[in-house]
Amino acid sequence: MSDQTTKAETARAARLFDVRRVIGGLFTVYGVIVTILGIFDSQAEIDKAAGVRINLWIGLGMLALGLLFLLWQWWRPAEPPPPSDIPPADEIRE
C-alpha cells in the first residue's frame, strides 16, 4: 500500500470521527423539529411563555448553531495528527 493511500485513509478517518459533525447534525435535526413545533404552537402554549413563540425562536437558534458547526467542519476539516505524535504500537500495549 502506498504512502498516499495511507495518508488519505487516515485523513478520512479523522474527518469521520470529527465531533463537530455529530454535534452539528444533532442540533440541525432537533432545530428543524423544534422550529416546526414552534410554527404550529397553540395560543395556550404561547400564553404560557409570556406571549413569546419560544419553540420557534429556540428552534431557529438550534438550527443556526447546527448549521454553523457543519459549516465549520466543512470549512476547516480535521487534520490527522503528524506521524511523529503517534506512539508506536508496542508502546501502547505496555
C-alpha positions as CSV (number, residue, x, y, z in Angstrom):
1,M,0.0,0.0,0.0
2,S,1.4,3.4,-0.9
3,D,2.1,6.2,1.5
4,Q,-0.5,8.4,-0.3
5,T,-3.2,5.8,0.2
6,T,-2.4,5.5,3.9
7,K,-2.5,9.3,4.4
8,A,-5.8,9.5,2.6
9,E,-7.3,6.8,4.8
10,T,-6.0,8.5,7.9
11,A,-7.4,11.8,6.9
12,R,-10.8,10.2,6.1
13,A,-10.9,8.5,9.5
14,A,-10.0,11.8,11.2
15,R,-12.9,13.5,9.5
16,L,-15.3,10.6,10.1
17,F,-14.9,10.9,13.9
18,D,-15.0,14.7,14.0
19,V,-17.2,15.7,16.9
20,R,-18.4,18.8,15.0
21,R,-20.2,16.6,12.5
22,V,-22.1,14.8,15.3
23,I,-23.0,18.0,17.2
24,G,-23.9,19.9,14.1
25,G,-26.1,17.1,12.8
26,L,-28.0,16.7,16.1
27,F,-28.5,20.4,16.5
28,T,-29.7,20.7,12.9
29,V,-32.2,17.8,13.2
30,Y,-33.5,19.0,16.6
31,G,-33.6,22.6,15.4
32,V,-35.8,21.6,12.5
33,I,-38.2,19.6,14.7
34,V,-38.5,22.4,17.4
35,T,-38.9,25.0,14.7
36,I,-41.8,23.1,13.1
37,L,-43.4,22.7,16.6
38,G,-42.9,26.4,17.1
39,I,-44.7,27.3,13.9
40,F,-47.8,25.2,14.9
41,D,-47.8,26.3,18.6
42,S,-51.3,26.9,20.0
43,Q,-52.3,30.2,21.6
44,A,-52.3,28.5,25.1
45,E,-48.6,27.5,24.6
46,I,-47.7,31.0,23.5
47,D,-49.5,32.5,26.5
48,K,-47.6,30.1,28.9
49,A,-44.4,31.6,27.5
50,A,-45.5,35.2,28.2
51,G,-46.5,35.8,24.6
52,V,-43.2,34.6,23.1
53,R,-43.1,31.9,20.5
54,I,-40.3,30.3,22.4
55,N,-40.3,27.0,20.4
56,L,-39.9,28.9,17.2
57,W,-37.0,31.1,18.4
58,I,-35.2,28.2,20.2
59,G,-35.6,26.0,17.1
60,L,-34.2,28.7,14.8
61,G,-31.3,29.2,17.2
62,M,-30.6,25.4,17.3
63,L,-30.8,25.2,13.6
64,A,-28.4,28.1,13.2
65,L,-25.9,26.6,15.7
66,G,-26.1,23.2,14.0
67,L,-25.5,24.7,10.5
68,L,-22.6,26.7,12.0
69,F,-21.0,23.6,13.3
70,L,-21.4,21.8,10.0
71,L,-20.1,24.8,8.1
72,W,-17.1,25.0,10.4
73,Q,-16.4,21.3,9.9
74,W,-16.6,21.8,6.1
75,W,-14.5,25.0,6.1
76,R,-11.8,23.6,8.4
77,P,-11.7,19.8,8.1
78,A,-9.9,17.8,10.7
79,E,-6.3,17.0,10.0
80,P,-4.8,13.7,11.2
81,P,-2.0,14.1,13.7
82,P,1.5,14.1,12.3
83,P,3.2,10.6,12.4
84,S,5.7,11.8,15.0
85,D,2.9,12.4,17.5
86,I,1.6,8.8,17.2
87,P,3.4,6.4,19.5
88,P,4.5,3.0,18.1
89,A,2.1,0.1,18.7
90,D,4.5,-1.7,21.1
91,E,4.5,1.4,23.4
92,I,0.7,1.5,23.5
93,R,0.4,-2.1,24.7
94,E,2.7,-1.7,27.7
